[in-house]
């Protein structure tokens, strides 16, 4: 069953609230938050518990009321282990006093977005989009990514998404806005048209789905302004956000609620698939249990899409701000074939949307030749997963490319005397590159 079918068949449930949450201090692109609380402190719903003013950062807040039981490294769905704040619920649902804005100014919007710690699906703090760039002409909301649409575009959310668009336009000074919708999603297009009464906001339909990593391609598709791989749509005067981001902005500005919730679609090998509203920090295990538990033996859990999502080491990882989907694959669905040698068919080159050579880069990564990966523009890869999808040899192209990116970051950020790059997949025992259940990324 696809996530689109899940959304049609299963209504969104009330918010799921567990007895414990694990709040990672890094849920964004930038530097890790510093904890503002200590063990045994009492916290309220919406209370800021982590922040860092030393660089690009999005503060984190408690999603439940209770007390801090630990500040320690815990599993993160994207970053291995990250310093996290563990909070035990006292089941009182006590919250801070929220500060909503009526008729907010540009400064009110920017401050509210920053204080709320809003992070878009790419992990980029939204407030930085509103403040760093001097000239923003256009705000685009990408409604083509299935995970985001299925989780956040229920009819009752559409007015808030439209309001979020208007707030982003006002906060950035943009004069124009547009919703980007897949041409076959006529129902969503009709609902937005019926509720949209602003001549400066348009609706564009496109023939493809664009994941959050395809921002440059989507910006070019709509505006006609080329965005080099070394830049972002912001450099072209475009803010590109999502339904998730627009909803969070509306809650932050109009209701004063920080980014402490996520709408998550659970699908695959679970008994009651559907969309759940969950607290940030809730474990995948609890979210799956709220969906009736596993149906059969689980083989792999993937966050945010089967094609370009990230497979998890287990179900103890927490929901973070950018989580939109949890996909459970049974053991029968997990690909267990060993990759074969490259046959130089060039299918990966034919489908690559950013015109790089995935097979060649993966081979260099496999041999630990990361300098060659750099020369072949490995950083331009948007990790869409299409190269692996068409590869007749089942080579783990996306994982090897991701691996090369990580090793290059190490080489660029760690002093030479401390840098010890791993010599490649062939000598690595890390199962994340071997396609084993619960470990490997994407659909590999």
Steps between C-alpha positions, in 0.01 A plus 500: 500500500640839401502799730252668263257212557564516873402865511175434310399202713605605849410830665757688702499397866518715810843587630695207637679578826741251656643476850847604391654708223859530380569848362820509289694825537572491126198486271620752244783600269741691721656471843372290789284669762631542852264363767319766704384249761666240721406160634204506745374837370127526442394612153173609342357442154652757266786595733829572326754239613783545250656790311832621365571858397849425366384420146219369281265321737131429563402479869324189630205485738341245728202329339365363829478611862717311745854487629840448340637153574816508286711710267704254301576370153207315346423360157404754236312405178756681281820558698594186689512604865434859609488669839134492602273603786285217639176614664262284705136607485309593816173472302385848606517665154612827661620745235675835490293810431500538123540842340294517178517802268204685355581688179874427539767724354794368295717506813233315701492223240878462489528495880216250538647266237844519662374446854283208387803318357325423173695267273392414146522151351855565379605569859565868430382750767222707345589820683834512319317505167314810618801690632821406318409599145430864416270444204229235493258532209300179516381242753430150366326223694586156361191279515636227273698298757265210589617461859433865583170515311360179650590605853413869499253582222177380659212735404485652848866604470473682167394839646798487738736412216371796298540723806855369543575599141373854564704529820816384322439756225452777754798392709731484199365799309412282199232635269411171332420151620410169339384154601663223295269201452532179298277518193318179596413624850189682384322463834769693687512763228122547517497534879774764497332692216172509693668653805761720333393863462824681427598617154870493591494125571477259207472126453747324270464138393801287411531151356754365752531458875779706654657387826645764737850433363385608152457864600725642228325303228156606618596865533629496142187321378275774641704819472722422201801626698791250488630410846854353493570197716725716718206727589145471635169650385558775757785628284243544222262690728271201564388348829396138443307348788250219559157431643670398823692828516195713416293330771773551758527870410126552546504327838804699613374844395123478544490259794842543661568125491861394434602213272412213735273283285517311172236339281641158413360249250560139603475241222619158397504197729284646778147402599335843480688725258413868502610848602572581863573831670787428736726687738855569388721251682249213498669173407418331171403198709221692675375649173487152345322363808238775462449362148415156635855369509686295244315264269751220468875507550650846433805504277572869458369838614546797267443867576369738231453296187592157368706635210712770663423457868729385779479150647529476877713280729194412712164641611637689803596808295290812568275698271674828410372823346555385142329160540199454271493125432576172672499205262526145634618227266451135588789257476358375169513850352860580589744466213768252603679453168871572500606774258673392182775673303434808291425401140547857369149520357474873589139470615591691816640781285186510285265552796717732712313834530819695583715353221775333703646149461356302795662168408848647464472700823376193687796298371746762623321509836518121519879523459537783752602751232300789640714764331384359166140509623548867580636569152193331351262729694370247751352787704262573211317170558147561630463138618179442305567126474422468130847366417459207737146441378614438141830324575484142363785396732326623817805706596450712810572821313320743729656359816850516353446858386366600843799327656740701285327823603541414868868417459563822306337701779735329745800590288387862471407554865740283702869597542734301276666322790162373623338421166482126433271446201361151466659324200176408327215254501703194406691508829221645716297278733235764559171328403345833395663449160427131465123512461417303815155531663433806716830659396560596139366827363231552239350194336830312482 
